[in-house]
């Protein structure tokens, strides 16, 4: 988290920021979520064999203390939650982490076959990161209860948008795709799917914060502009010799500011579309 690598540091800080301000309608949801996050960390850890060798007799205590510290940080950091009996109940469950751990790293994946093939970036990312996608999506939907967490979690999703569209497909795949579909089709359908994913969040915010629905309108414009900036940039700079388009902190900050101001984002998107179509013609032709 503190290695200043934007691929790790930025998401970690944003996740923690969301957890600090997120507000839920029921108190039990706080310790439930924090316990789930601690549990996901525990079942994915790979250092148990190392701890068993270094701390021959005390390794269980080390595992217990690490889990307790992580769980406690989540509980104490949130500004909307006061520790109650539910937190203590889940704390007792954390103790059990010292007595069980996965012998092999757990790999859980769904095929996501309901996602059409022309949305291949989404399908590929979801298949590779099923647990993370489900967990983050739950946090995103629950964030709609409170305006601050709603906005912060929305910003947090920017990193996932960048990650979804960072890898470059092969030259052959690009040719096959754009001989069947045009670039407008890709933009329209990816944008529609993006908003479909966010639809429960939109509805949740309207239900819980109807009097502040203006924020939702700006939020939708903001999110859609950022999404289009990322997607159009991918094909503007696409090069089949490169494995990815190098989404990082600079790109994040540039597009973040453009999306906030709206008008600059519109001009950039328009120019990106023009250059992306020209770049695609190099590989596909007219």
Backbone as CSV, one residue per row, in Angstrom:
resi,resn,N_x,N_y,N_z,CA_x,CA_y,CA_z,C_x,C_y,C_z
1,UNK,0.823,-1.214,0.000,0.000,0.000,0.000,0.854,1.259,0.000
2,UNK,2.014,1.208,0.662,2.835,2.398,0.802,4.070,2.351,-0.094
3,UNK,4.040,1.552,-1.172,5.202,1.462,-2.038,5.160,2.482,-3.167
4,UNK,4.156,3.370,-3.166,4.004,4.437,-4.138,3.789,3.926,-5.556
5,UNK,3.474,2.658,-5.711,3.098,2.111,-7.005,1.627,2.422,-7.219
6,UNK,1.281,3.235,-8.243,-0.116,3.636,-8.406,-1.059,2.476,-8.622
7,UNK,-0.590,1.366,-9.159,-1.458,0.214,-9.370,-1.863,-0.413,-8.048
8,UNK,-1.078,-0.185,-6.982,-1.365,-0.773,-5.680,-1.777,0.293,-4.674
9,UNK,-0.991,1.367,-4.592,-1.235,2.389,-3.581,-2.572,3.087,-3.770
10,UNK,-2.862,3.522,-4.990,-4.094,4.261,-5.246,-5.338,3.438,-4.929
11,UNK,-5.456,2.201,-5.451,-6.634,1.404,-5.091,-6.749,1.149,-3.596
12,UNK,-5.607,0.893,-2.944,-5.634,0.603,-1.514,-6.134,1.805,-0.718
13,UNK,-5.640,2.987,-1.039,-6.076,4.186,-0.335,-7.548,4.495,-0.616
14,UNK,-7.974,4.280,-1.845,-9.366,4.542,-2.185,-10.308,3.573,-1.484
15,UNK,-9.913,2.290,-1.437,-10.723,1.298,-0.732,-10.857,1.680,0.736
16,UNK,-9.726,2.014,1.354,-9.755,2.367,2.769,-10.579,3.636,2.990
17,UNK,-10.451,4.599,2.068,-11.242,5.821,2.180,-12.731,5.547,2.118
18,UNK,-13.123,4.627,1.226,-14.541,4.245,1.130,-15.030,3.616,2.421
19,UNK,-14.199,2.759,3.004,-14.590,2.069,4.230,-14.664,3.018,5.422
20,UNK,-13.919,4.105,5.370,-13.946,5.083,6.458,-15.263,5.854,6.475
21,UNK,-15.785,6.212,5.313,-16.964,7.089,5.261,-18.267,6.368,4.946
22,UNK,-18.191,5.098,4.519,-19.413,4.407,4.114,-20.410,4.348,5.270
23,UNK,-21.694,4.522,4.945,-22.743,4.524,5.959,-23.832,3.541,5.552
24,UNK,-24.239,2.675,6.485,-25.237,1.645,6.222,-26.491,1.886,7.064
25,UNK,-27.639,1.398,6.599,-28.882,1.577,7.369,-28.949,0.730,8.633
26,UNK,-28.216,-0.402,8.667,-28.231,-1.300,9.821,-26.831,-1.428,10.404
27,UNK,-26.734,-1.388,11.733,-25.432,-1.440,12.399,-24.696,-2.747,12.136
28,UNK,-25.424,-3.842,11.999,-24.783,-5.149,11.829,-24.033,-5.258,10.506
29,UNK,-24.373,-4.401,9.548,-23.714,-4.462,8.244,-22.250,-4.046,8.324
30,UNK,-21.911,-3.175,9.264,-20.519,-2.735,9.397,-19.597,-3.892,9.783
31,UNK,-19.810,-4.536,10.934,-18.920,-5.649,11.294,-19.013,-6.812,10.312
32,UNK,-20.174,-6.988,9.682,-20.312,-8.063,8.693,-19.374,-7.836,7.517
33,UNK,-19.373,-6.614,6.999,-18.503,-6.283,5.875,-17.035,-6.356,6.271
34,UNK,-16.691,-5.807,7.438,-15.297,-5.793,7.864,-14.788,-7.201,8.151
35,UNK,-15.656,-8.047,8.692,-15.278,-9.444,8.907,-15.060,-10.148,7.570
36,UNK,-15.921,-9.874,6.606,-15.789,-10.489,5.289,-14.471,-10.096,4.629
37,UNK,-14.103,-8.831,4.728,-12.835,-8.371,4.166,-11.653,-9.057,4.839
38,UNK,-11.717,-9.179,6.157,-10.648,-9.859,6.902,-10.576,-11.329,6.519
39,UNK,-11.729,-11.941,6.326,-11.781,-13.355,5.938,-11.182,-13.566,4.549
40,UNK,-11.506,-12.671,3.615,-10.946,-12.772,2.260,-9.429,-12.653,2.302
41,UNK,-8.931,-11.731,3.133,-7.480,-11.614,3.305,-6.894,-12.915,3.835
42,UNK,-7.560,-13.511,4.798,-7.033,-14.719,5.445,-6.973,-15.901,4.482
43,UNK,-8.032,-16.130,3.734,-8.062,-17.315,2.867,-7.157,-17.165,1.649
44,UNK,-6.710,-15.941,1.380,-5.834,-15.730,0.232,-4.370,-15.540,0.619
45,UNK,-4.060,-15.618,1.893,-2.677,-15.408,2.306,-1.826,-16.627,1.958
46,UNK,-0.583,-16.386,1.599,0.320,-17.444,1.155,1.508,-17.638,2.101
47,UNK,1.518,-16.899,3.208,2.700,-16.910,4.072,2.586,-17.850,5.263
48,UNK,1.518,-18.651,5.353,1.355,-19.547,6.497,2.521,-20.527,6.632
49,UNK,2.945,-21.211,5.548,4.094,-22.129,5.674,5.354,-21.426,6.179
50,UNK,5.562,-20.188,5.737,6.721,-19.424,6.200,6.610,-19.127,7.694
51,UNK,5.429,-18.728,8.135,5.225,-18.439,9.554,5.415,-19.687,10.406
52,UNK,5.015,-20.829,9.888,5.173,-22.084,10.630,6.642,-22.433,10.841
53,UNK,7.477,-22.054,9.891,8.909,-22.332,10.015,9.603,-21.330,10.937
54,UNK,9.216,-20.070,10.826,9.871,-19.022,11.621,9.356,-19.010,13.055
55,UNK,8.038,-19.091,13.210,7.426,-19.105,14.543,6.836,-20.496,14.789
56,UNK,7.695,-21.404,15.160,7.311,-22.816,15.241,6.119,-23.027,16.163
57,UNK,6.155,-22.421,17.340,5.083,-22.610,18.316,4.082,-21.455,18.339
58,UNK,4.517,-20.305,17.907,3.670,-19.117,18.043,3.003,-18.686,16.742
59,UNK,3.102,-19.481,15.674,2.582,-19.023,14.388,1.070,-18.774,14.418
60,UNK,0.346,-19.585,15.199,-1.099,-19.361,15.296,-1.405,-18.017,15.957
61,UNK,-0.591,-17.667,16.946,-0.768,-16.386,17.620,-0.507,-15.236,16.651
62,UNK,0.509,-15.389,15.803,0.823,-14.356,14.811,-0.337,-14.182,13.829
63,UNK,-0.870,-15.295,13.352,-2.014,-15.247,12.433,-3.205,-14.575,13.103
64,UNK,-3.456,-14.944,14.352,-4.566,-14.363,15.109,-4.395,-12.855,15.273
65,UNK,-3.199,-12.429,15.679,-2.954,-11.010,15.920,-3.084,-10.197,14.637
66,UNK,-2.575,-10.728,13.536,-2.682,-10.010,12.263,-4.148,-9.828,11.858
67,UNK,-4.933,-10.880,12.004,-6.350,-10.799,11.645,-7.098,-9.832,12.557
68,UNK,-6.787,-9.873,13.845,-7.431,-8.976,14.807,-7.089,-7.523,14.502
69,UNK,-5.830,-7.265,14.183,-5.407,-5.892,13.883,-6.140,-5.359,12.654
70,UNK,-6.212,-6.169,11.600,-6.897,-5.748,10.375,-8.375,-5.468,10.653
71,UNK,-9.020,-6.398,11.342,-10.445,-6.246,11.664,-10.675,-5.018,12.544
72,UNK,-9.799,-4.802,13.518,-9.943,-3.668,14.442,-9.755,-2.336,13.729
73,UNK,-8.802,-2.284,12.796,-8.578,-1.046,12.041,-9.834,-0.660,11.269
74,UNK,-10.455,-1.643,10.628,-11.692,-1.373,9.897,-12.779,-0.838,10.833
75,UNK,-12.932,-1.483,11.995,-13.973,-1.079,12.940,-13.760,0.339,13.454
76,UNK,-12.529,0.638,13.834,-12.234,1.922,14.465,-12.171,3.069,13.467
77,UNK,-11.879,2.763,12.202,-11.684,3.823,11.214,-12.995,4.422,10.723
78,UNK,-14.050,3.616,10.669,-15.308,4.120,10.116,-15.918,5.192,11.016
79,UNK,-16.264,6.321,10.419,-16.740,7.469,11.193,-18.216,7.359,11.572
80,UNK,-18.914,6.387,10.998,-20.353,6.264,11.248,-20.723,5.093,12.146
81,UNK,-19.725,4.389,12.656,-20.024,3.168,13.417,-19.409,3.224,14.809
82,UNK,-20.203,2.836,15.800,-19.720,2.690,17.170,-19.768,1.213,17.536
83,UNK,-18.676,0.724,18.083,-18.550,-0.703,18.375,-19.683,-1.174,19.283
84,UNK,-20.319,-2.271,18.894,-21.422,-2.825,19.667,-21.267,-4.335,19.796
85,UNK,-22.328,-5.010,20.196,-22.258,-6.452,20.425,-22.004,-7.239,19.145
86,UNK,-22.427,-6.691,18.006,-22.190,-7.385,16.741,-20.693,-7.452,16.424
87,UNK,-20.002,-6.365,16.713,-18.560,-6.338,16.477,-17.856,-7.376,17.330
88,UNK,-18.274,-7.513,18.585,-17.669,-8.501,19.483,-17.992,-9.920,19.036
89,UNK,-19.171,-10.111,18.492,-19.557,-11.434,18.000,-18.661,-11.868,16.842
90,UNK,-18.434,-10.971,15.899,-17.555,-11.299,14.775,-16.097,-11.388,15.218
91,UNK,-15.763,-10.649,16.276,-14.406,-10.738,16.819,-14.129,-12.159,17.300
92,UNK,-15.120,-12.779,17.910,-14.967,-14.166,18.355,-14.737,-15.089,17.166
93,UNK,-15.392,-14.778,16.044,-15.202,-15.593,14.841,-13.799,-15.429,14.273
94,UNK,-13.222,-14.234,14.414,-11.861,-13.989,13.922,-10.857,-14.886,14.633
95,UNK,-11.129,-15.217,15.898,-10.230,-16.093,16.659,-10.046,-17.431,15.947
96,UNK,-11.090,-17.905,15.283,-11.016,-19.206,14.608,-10.020,-19.216,13.460
97,UNK,-9.622,-18.042,12.963,-8.673,-17.986,11.851,-7.337,-18.627,12.218
98,UNK,-7.023,-18.630,13.515,-5.750,-19.213,13.956,-5.750,-20.732,13.853
99,UNK,-6.920,-21.327,13.684,-7.012,-22.785,13.705,-7.369,-23.399,12.353
100,UNK,-7.622,-22.570,11.376,-7.823,-23.122,10.036,-7.268,-22.144,9.006
101,UNK,-6.781,-22.699,7.929,-6.288,-21.907,6.817,-6.278,-22.801,5.584
102,UNK,-6.387,-22.238,4.407,-6.421,-23.065,3.194,-5.059,-23.681,2.907
103,UNK,-5.015,-24.975,2.668,-3.761,-25.636,2.315,-3.247,-25.142,0.968
104,UNK,-4.191,-24.846,0.086,-3.859,-24.282,-1.212,-4.676,-23.012,-1.386
105,UNK,-4.148,-22.118,-2.201,-4.875,-20.872,-2.415,-6.225,-21.160,-3.066
106,UNK,-7.267,-20.605,-2.490,-8.611,-20.833,-3.001,-8.825,-20.027,-4.283
107,UNK,-9.279,-20.716,-5.297,-9.568,-20.050,-6.564,-11.038,-20.259,-6.905
108,UNK,-11.760,-19.190,-6.880,-13.193,-19.248,-7.169,-13.474,-18.366,-8.370
109,UNK,-14.028,-18.953,-9.385,-14.285,-18.177,-10.584,-15.595,-18.566,-11.236
110,UNK,-16.265,-17.586,-11.791,-17.475,-17.818,-12.570,-17.153,-17.598,-14.041
111,UNK,-17.941,-18.185,-14.902,-17.707,-18.050,-16.338,-18.280,-16.748,-16.903
112,UNK,-19.286,-16.187,-16.241,-19.909,-14.937,-16.679,-20.381,-15.039,-18.132
113,UNK,-20.976,-16.166,-18.472,-21.376,-16.411,-19.859,-22.525,-15.524,-20.325
114,UNK,-23.235,-14.896,-19.387,-24.332,-14.012,-19.795,-23.818,-12.719,-20.417
115,UNK,-22.536,-12.414,-20.223,-21.947,-11.225,-20.837,-21.621,-11.549,-22.292
116,UNK,-22.133,-10.789,-23.254,-21.884,-11.095,-24.670,-20.410,-10.977,-25.043
117,UNK,-20.024,-11.673,-26.086,-18.611,-11.717,-26.488,-18.096,-10.365,-26.965
118,UNK,-18.990,-9.491,-27.449,-18.496,-8.186,-27.890,-18.133,-7.284,-26.705
119,UNK,-18.401,-7.757,-25.485,-17.926,-7.078,-24.273,-16.802,-7.911,-23.652
120,UNK,-15.857,-8.330,-24.487,-14.844,-9.298,-24.059,-13.943,-8.779,-22.952
121,UNK,-13.708,-7.468,-22.890,-12.860,-6.938,-21.817,-13.498,-7.174,-20.448
122,UNK,-14.793,-6.929,-20.366,-15.518,-7.145,-19.112,-15.490,-8.617,-18.719
123,UNK,-15.821,-9.471,-19.672,-15.899,-10.902,-19.388,-14.547,-11.439,-18.926
124,UNK,-13.475,-11.036,-19.601,-12.140,-11.506,-19.243,-11.750,-11.056,-17.835
125,UNK,-11.990,-9.782,-17.530,-11.617,-9.262,-16.209,-12.442,-9.909,-15.108
126,UNK,-13.736,-10.075,-15.331,-14.606,-10.684,-14.322,-14.224,-12.131,-14.063
127,UNK,-13.847,-12.863,-15.093,-13.449,-14.254,-14.916,-12.169,-14.377,-14.096
128,UNK,-11.253,-13.466,-14.301,-9.971,-13.527,-13.609,-10.055,-12.997,-12.177
129,UNK,-11.061,-12.189,-11.882,-11.136,-11.516,-10.572,-12.531,-11.637,-9.965
130,UNK,-13.089,-12.841,-9.991,-14.480,-13.029,-9.579,-14.740,-12.563,-8.151
131,UNK,-13.928,-13.026,-7.196,-14.151,-12.675,-5.791,-14.042,-11.170,-5.582
132,UNK,-13.003,-10.575,-6.161,-12.797,-9.135,-6.022,-13.962,-8.357,-6.625
133,UNK,-14.412,-8.769,-7.795,-15.518,-8.080,-8.471,-16.786,-8.124,-7.623
134,UNK,-17.112,-9.294,-7.091,-18.322,-9.437,-6.275,-18.229,-8.597,-5.006
135,UNK,-17.081,-8.652,-4.344,-16.897,-7.911,-3.100,-16.983,-6.404,-3.333
136,UNK,-16.274,-5.927,-4.342,-16.284,-4.492,-4.639,-17.676,-4.034,-5.071
137,UNK,-18.369,-4.878,-5.815,-19.711,-4.511,-6.273,-20.676,-4.375,-5.097
138,UNK,-20.555,-5.252,-4.118,-21.398,-5.154,-2.925,-21.134,-3.845,-2.182
139,UNK,-19.856,-3.495,-2.051,-19.498,-2.234,-1.393,-20.057,-1.052,-2.180
140,UNK,-19.942,-1.125,-3.501,-20.420,-0.038,-4.354,-21.923,0.166,-4.209
141,UNK,-22.675,-0.919,-4.220,-24.134,-0.820,-4.090,-24.516,-0.285,-2.712
142,UNK,-23.859,-0.789,-1.665,-24.175,-0.337,-0.308,-23.777,1.115,-0.079
143,UNK,-22.818,1.609,-0.857,-22.376,2.995,-0.685,-23.460,4.000,-1.053
144,UNK,-24.488,3.563,-1.767,-25.537,4.484,-2.215,-26.374,5.035,-1.063
145,UNK,-26.224,4.472,0.123,-27.016,4.926,1.274,-26.617,6.322,1.731
146,UNK,-25.354,6.699,1.504,-24.827,7.948,2.059,-24.103,8.703,0.945
147,UNK,-24.384,9.994,0.714,-23.800,10.728,-0.416,-22.275,10.707,-0.463
148,UNK,-21.617,10.880,0.685,-20.151,10.917,0.688,-19.558,9.587,0.242
149,UNK,-20.072,8.492,0.781,-19.564,7.176,0.391,-19.943,6.861,-1.054
150,UNK,-21.086,7.347,-1.494,-21.542,7.156,-2.874,-20.549,7.763,-3.858
151,UNK,-20.135,8.987,-3.587,-19.196,9.683,-4.470,-17.806,9.058,-4.397
152,UNK,-17.350,8.766,-3.181,-16.006,8.219,-3.010,-15.881,6.836,-3.643
153,UNK,-16.891,6.005,-3.476,-16.862,4.671,-4.082,-16.935,4.762,-5.599
154,UNK,-17.640,5.767,-6.097,-17.673,5.973,-7.538,-16.293,6.284,-8.084
155,UNK,-15.568,7.145,-7.381,-14.197,7.463,-7.786,-13.316,6.221,-7.710
156,UNK,-13.560,5.407,-6.706,-12.800,4.171,-6.537,-12.959,3.242,-7.736
157,UNK,-14.143,3.224,-8.344,-14.370,2.334,-9.490,-13.556,2.751,-10.711
158,UNK,-13.055,3.981,-10.728,-12.239,4.417,-11.858,-11.032,3.512,-12.060
159,UNK,-10.457,3.067,-10.954,-9.281,2.210,-11.064,-9.638,0.887,-11.731
160,UNK,-10.829,0.387,-11.466,-11.264,-0.867,-12.091,-11.565,-0.666,-13.573
161,UNK,-12.121,0.497,-13.916,-12.359,0.789,-15.330,-11.037,0.787,-16.085
162,UNK,-10.033,1.435,-15.490,-8.716,1.449,-16.116,-8.134,0.059,-16.261
163,UNK,-8.314,-0.772,-15.228,-7.769,-2.134,-15.256,-8.479,-3.003,-16.291
164,UNK,-9.777,-2.812,-16.459,-10.546,-3.604,-17.423,-10.075,-3.346,-18.851
165,UNK,-9.783,-2.088,-19.158,-9.445,-1.731,-20.536,-7.953,-1.482,-20.756
166,UNK,-7.129,-1.781,-19.776,-5.688,-1.584,-19.960,-5.057,-2.604,-20.904
167,UNK,-5.375,-3.904,-20.817,-4.731,-4.875,-21.720,-5.131,-4.639,-23.181
168,UNK,-4.175,-4.789,-24.072,-4.448,-4.707,-25.505,-4.732,-6.095,-26.063
169,UNK,-5.798,-6.219,-26.841,-6.044,-7.478,-27.523,-5.039,-7.649,-28.660
170,UNK,-4.931,-8.846,-29.165,-3.994,-9.124,-30.253,-4.436,-8.414,-31.531
171,UNK,-3.508,-8.290,-32.454,-3.809,-7.662,-33.743,-4.909,-8.424,-34.468
172,UNK,-4.842,-9.756,-34.413,-5.832,-10.593,-35.094,-7.229,-10.410,-34.490
173,UNK,-7.273,-10.324,-33.178,-8.561,-10.152,-32.507,-9.155,-8.785,-32.813
174,UNK,-8.304,-7.770,-32.848,-8.781,-6.425,-33.165,-9.344,-6.382,-34.583
175,UNK,-8.631,-7.004,-35.519,-9.103,-7.029,-36.905,-10.446,-7.743,-37.016
176,UNK,-10.556,-8.891,-36.358,-11.788,-9.671,-36.417,-12.959,-8.901,-35.802
177,UNK,-12.695,-8.213,-34.691,-13.756,-7.479,-33.993,-14.272,-6.326,-34.844
178,UNK,-13.351,-5.513,-35.358,-13.780,-4.298,-36.053,-14.144,-4.531,-37.520
179,UNK,-13.955,-5.729,-38.007,-14.535,-6.083,-39.301,-16.008,-6.447,-39.141
180,UNK,-16.368,-6.847,-37.925,-17.755,-7.213,-37.632,-18.535,-6.046,-37.034
181,UNK,-17.883,-5.270,-36.163,-18.542,-4.136,-35.505,-17.730,-2.871,-35.758
182,UNK,-18.396,-1.723,-35.751,-17.649,-0.472,-35.855,-17.367,0.085,-34.458
183,UNK,-16.588,1.154,-34.419,-16.158,1.713,-33.136,-17.335,2.319,-32.376
184,UNK,-18.287,2.876,-33.096,-19.476,3.439,-32.450,-20.263,2.356,-31.718
185,UNK,-20.370,1.183,-32.342,-21.048,0.046,-31.712,-20.353,-0.319,-30.403
186,UNK,-19.029,-0.341,-30.431,-18.275,-0.699,-29.223,-18.506,0.317,-28.115
187,UNK,-18.447,1.589,-28.456,-18.659,2.627,-27.446,-20.068,2.549,-26.864
188,UNK,-21.046,2.421,-27.737,-22.445,2.430,-27.300,-22.757,1.248,-26.385
189,UNK,-22.318,0.058,-26.758,-22.650,-1.135,-25.985,-21.851,-1.237,-24.693
190,UNK,-20.605,-0.816,-24.705,-19.827,-0.817,-23.467,-20.367,0.211,-22.489
191,UNK,-20.781,1.363,-23.000,-21.350,2.392,-22.130,-22.686,1.928,-21.548
192,UNK,-23.480,1.251,-22.358,-24.765,0.735,-21.879,-24.558,-0.310,-20.785
193,UNK,-23.591,-1.197,-20.972,-23.322,-2.223,-19.963,-22.787,-1.595,-18.682
194,UNK,-21.945,-0.596,-18.819,-21.395,0.108,-17.664,-22.514,0.710,-16.819
195,UNK,-23.472,1.346,-17.468,-24.591,1.944,-16.736,-25.541,0.893,-16.181
196,UNK,-25.641,-0.240,-16.858,-26.450,-1.337,-16.333,-25.839,-1.874,-15.042
197,UNK,-24.522,-1.964,-15.005,-23.824,-2.410,-13.796,-24.075,-1.436,-12.646
198,UNK,-24.091,-0.153,-12.957,-24.271,0.872,-11.922,-25.738,1.135,-11.574
199,UNK,-26.658,0.548,-12.318,-28.082,0.833,-12.122,-28.565,0.603,-10.686
200,UNK,-28.217,-0.512,-10.022,-28.647,-0.686,-8.623,-28.134,0.420,-7.703
201,UNK,-26.941,0.927,-8.011,-26.385,2.025,-7.215,-27.184,3.302,-7.441
202,UNK,-27.525,3.569,-8.695,-28.356,4.740,-9.003,-29.693,4.669,-8.264
203,UNK,-30.339,3.521,-8.363,-31.654,3.343,-7.735,-31.552,3.469,-6.219
204,UNK,-30.516,2.853,-5.643,-30.320,2.925,-4.199,-30.148,4.352,-3.716
205,UNK,-29.391,5.149,-4.474,-29.181,6.541,-4.075,-30.489,7.323,-4.141
206,UNK,-31.294,7.074,-5.172,-32.581,7.765,-5.280,-33.509,7.410,-4.124
207,UNK,-33.491,6.152,-3.728,-34.358,5.697,-2.640,-33.960,6.335,-1.316
208,UNK,-32.657,6.329,-1.030,-32.181,6.806,0.271,-31.927,8.313,0.311
209,UNK,-31.728,8.930,-0.853,-31.356,10.350,-0.873,-32.126,11.093,-1.967
210,UNK,-33.425,10.912,-1.972,-34.233,11.494,-3.046,-34.101,13.012,-3.095
211,UNK,-33.998,13.648,-1.945,-33.917,15.113,-1.898,-32.609,15.640,-2.472
212,UNK,-31.633,14.772,-2.649,-30.334,15.177,-3.189,-30.088,14.527,-4.548
213,UNK,-31.155,14.344,-5.306,-31.058,13.658,-6.595,-30.196,14.413,-7.603
214,UNK,-29.982,15.718,-7.384,-29.105,16.482,-8.281,-27.707,15.880,-8.309
215,UNK,-27.241,15.408,-7.143,-25.921,14.782,-7.092,-25.856,13.553,-7.997
216,UNK,-26.958,12.840,-8.096,-26.988,11.639,-8.936,-26.799,12.002,-10.402
217,UNK,-27.443,13.070,-10.840,-27.317,13.500,-12.231,-25.865,13.845,-12.560
218,UNK,-25.244,14.615,-11.687,-23.841,14.979,-11.908,-22.950,13.744,-11.839
219,UNK,-23.248,12.853,-10.908,-22.492,11.607,-10.740,-22.534,10.779,-12.023
220,UNK,-23.707,10.659,-12.628,-23.858,9.869,-13.847,-23.061,10.476,-14.998
221,UNK,-23.127,11.788,-15.141,-22.362,12.464,-16.192,-20.872,12.277,-15.956
222,UNK,-20.460,12.479,-14.728,-19.063,12.349,-14.313,-18.525,10.953,-14.616
223,UNK,-19.261,9.916,-14.214,-18.832,8.535,-14.405,-18.787,8.162,-15.883
224,UNK,-19.788,8.579,-16.637,-19.839,8.234,-18.056,-18.734,8.914,-18.847
225,UNK,-18.428,10.145,-18.516,-17.341,10.847,-19.195,-16.006,10.170,-18.929
226,UNK,-15.770,9.806,-17.679,-14.509,9.136,-17.354,-14.409,7.807,-18.098
227,UNK,-15.500,7.070,-18.139,-15.508,5.781,-18.830,-15.159,5.952,-20.308
228,UNK,-15.767,6.929,-20.956,-15.501,7.160,-22.375,-14.073,7.638,-22.616
229,UNK,-13.539,8.406,-21.694,-12.142,8.837,-21.815,-11.201,7.638,-21.808
230,UNK,-11.447,6.699,-20.916,-10.601,5.509,-20.815,-10.729,4.640,-22.064
231,UNK,-11.951,4.389,-22.493,-12.171,3.489,-23.627,-11.648,4.086,-24.937
232,UNK,-11.895,5.362,-25.172,-11.414,5.982,-26.412,-9.900,6.115,-26.415
233,UNK,-9.315,6.338,-25.246,-7.852,6.421,-25.162,-7.207,5.103,-25.557
234,UNK,-7.826,3.991,-25.165,-7.255,2.674,-25.463,-7.003,2.508,-26.956
235,UNK,-7.986,2.870,-27.759,-7.850,2.651,-29.204,-7.174,3.817,-29.910
236,UNK,-7.110,4.940,-29.259,-6.343,6.053,-29.809,-4.857,5.715,-29.829
237,UNK,-4.370,5.052,-28.781,-2.935,4.749,-28.680,-2.648,3.265,-28.893
238,UNK,-3.639,2.497,-29.353,-3.456,1.046,-29.510,-2.263,0.736,-30.411
239,UNK,-1.451,-0.218,-29.955,-0.326,-0.734,-30.733,-0.219,-2.217,-30.426
240,UNK,-0.328,-3.049,-31.447,-0.358,-4.495,-31.211,0.948,-5.017,-30.616
241,UNK,2.013,-4.228,-30.700,3.297,-4.646,-30.136,3.351,-4.446,-28.616
242,UNK,2.422,-3.662,-28.098,2.375,-3.388,-26.664,1.307,-4.254,-26.001
243,UNK,1.612,-4.794,-24.830,0.654,-5.646,-24.117,-0.464,-4.835,-23.466
244,UNK,-0.180,-3.573,-23.182,-1.182,-2.740,-22.533,-1.025,-1.291,-22.912
245,UNK,-1.938,-0.445,-22.431,-1.893,0.984,-22.764,-1.434,1.841,-21.589
246,UNK,-0.883,1.184,-20.576,-0.195,1.866,-19.478,-1.066,2.896,-18.760
247,UNK,-2.153,2.404,-18.214,-3.002,3.239,-17.358,-2.309,3.407,-16.012
248,UNK,-2.145,4.641,-15.559,-1.466,4.887,-14.292,-1.965,6.158,-13.625
249,UNK,-1.206,6.633,-12.652,-1.612,7.782,-11.854,-1.815,9.038,-12.696
250,UNK,-0.919,9.286,-13.663,-1.022,10.491,-14.483,-2.315,10.482,-15.290
251,UNK,-2.612,9.341,-15.902,-3.848,9.223,-16.684,-5.067,9.401,-15.779
252,UNK,-5.019,8.766,-14.614,-6.127,8.883,-13.661,-6.398,10.342,-13.302
253,UNK,-5.364,11.074,-12.927,-5.536,12.464,-12.501,-6.010,13.350,-13.649
254,UNK,-5.441,13.140,-14.836,-5.834,13.943,-15.996,-7.309,13.751,-16.329
255,UNK,-7.737,12.501,-16.414,-9.126,12.219,-16.773,-10.084,12.554,-15.636
256,UNK,-9.612,12.453,-14.411,-10.427,12.817,-13.257,-10.787,14.299,-13.309
257,UNK,-9.789,15.137,-13.555,-10.014,16.584,-13.632,-10.904,16.927,-14.825
258,UNK,-10.632,16.303,-15.969,-11.449,16.558,-17.160,-12.913,16.206,-16.917
259,UNK,-13.146,15.088,-16.246,-14.519,14.640,-15.994,-15.244,15.563,-15.028
260,UNK,-14.520,16.074,-14.037,-15.124,17.021,-13.091,-15.582,18.288,-13.815
261,UNK,-14.735,18.767,-14.731,-15.035,20.008,-15.444,-16.008,19.806,-16.606
262,UNK,-16.228,18.580,-16.996,-17.196,18.158,-18.029,-16.815,18.620,-19.439
263,UNK,-16.774,19.923,-19.684,-16.534,20.435,-21.041,-15.189,19.969,-21.603
264,UNK,-14.072,20.059,-20.846,-12.808,19.530,-21.385,-12.897,18.054,-21.742
265,UNK,-13.628,17.287,-20.938,-13.772,15.853,-21.211,-14.490,15.627,-22.537
266,UNK,-15.503,16.430,-22.826,-16.249,16.281,-24.081,-15.340,16.519,-25.281
267,UNK,-14.514,17.565,-25.202,-13.588,17.858,-26.301,-12.545,16.751,-26.466
268,UNK,-12.026,16.253,-25.351,-11.014,15.189,-25.410,-11.614,13.916,-25.990
269,UNK,-12.822,13.572,-25.563,-13.488,12.367,-26.075,-13.720,12.483,-27.580
270,UNK,-14.170,13.639,-28.021,-14.415,13.852,-29.450,-13.133,13.660,-30.254
271,UNK,-12.030,14.211,-29.765,-10.748,14.072,-30.455,-10.243,12.637,-30.384
272,UNK,-10.426,11.999,-29.243,-9.997,10.602,-29.087,-10.732,9.679,-30.058
273,UNK,-12.027,9.904,-30.223,-12.819,9.074,-31.139,-12.294,9.213,-32.566
274,UNK,-12.014,10.432,-32.967,-11.492,10.681,-34.308,-10.162,9.964,-34.520
275,UNK,-9.245,10.092,-33.559,-7.928,9.475,-33.694,-7.997,7.964,-33.535
276,UNK,-8.919,7.482,-32.699,-9.071,6.034,-32.520,-9.553,5.378,-33.806
277,UNK,-10.509,6.003,-34.482,-11.006,5.457,-35.745,-9.902,5.423,-36.797
278,UNK,-9.078,6.462,-36.824,-7.956,6.489,-37.763,-6.956,5.383,-37.444
279,UNK,-6.716,5.164,-36.168,-5.771,4.122,-35.755,-6.305,2.731,-36.086
280,UNK,-7.595,2.529,-35.890,-8.207,1.229,-36.190,-8.130,0.930,-37.684
281,UNK,-8.277,1.966,-38.527,-8.205,1.765,-39.978,-6.836,1.249,-40.416
282,UNK,-5.805,1.566,-39.659,-4.461,1.081,-39.993,-4.424,-0.440,-39.980
283,UNK,-5.186,-1.039,-39.063,-5.181,-2.496,-38.909,-6.311,-3.172,-39.684
284,UNK,-7.425,-2.487,-39.822,-8.611,-3.115,-40.408,-8.864,-2.640,-41.834
285,UNK,-8.488,-1.412,-42.127,-8.808,-0.833,-43.421,-10.153,-0.142,-43.371
286,UNK,-10.584,0.367,-44.497,-11.855,1.096,-44.558,-13.045,0.137,-44.607
